[in-house]
C-alpha cells in the first residue's frame, strides 16, 4: 500500500528509470554511428558510454562495432 504521494512518485520513478537505463547486448553497439558533423571525440565518448551499459560484452565484438561506426575518414 502506498501511504503518500511522495512514495508513489518514488515508486513510479524507480520503475521507469530502470526501464530507461536498460542494458544492451554487443549486437546493439552496431547501431551506433558517427554522425556526419560529429567530431571523433564525441563519437568515442558516446560509444564508450553505451559500451559501459552493455552486459557481458566481448571486447572483440565491441571493437568491431566501434570501427564499423566510423564515418569514412582517414581514421578508418
KAFEN-V340916 format. One record per backbone hydrogen bond with DSSP energy under -1.0 kcal/mol. NH is the residue of the N-H (numbers start at 1). CO is the residue of the C=O. E is the energy in kcal/mol with one decimal. If there is no record, write none. Layout:
BEGIN
NH	CO	E
NH	CO	E
END
This chain:
BEGIN
8	4	-2.1
9	5	-2.9
10	6	-2.2
11	7	-2.3
12	8	-2.6
13	9	-2.7
14	10	-2.7
15	11	-2.1
16	12	-2.2
17	13	-2.7
18	14	-1.6
19	15	-1.4
20	16	-2.2
21	17	-2.0
28	25	-1.2
29	26	-1.3
30	27	-1.2
31	28	-1.6
32	29	-1.6
34	69	-3.1
38	35	-1.4
43	39	-2.1
44	40	-2.7
45	41	-2.0
46	42	-2.6
47	43	-2.9
48	44	-2.7
49	45	-2.1
50	46	-2.3
51	47	-2.9
52	48	-2.1
54	51	-1.6
55	24	-1.9
62	58	-2.3
63	59	-2.4
64	60	-2.0
65	61	-2.3
66	62	-2.6
67	63	-2.5
68	64	-2.2
69	65	-1.1
70	67	-1.2
76	73	-1.2
END
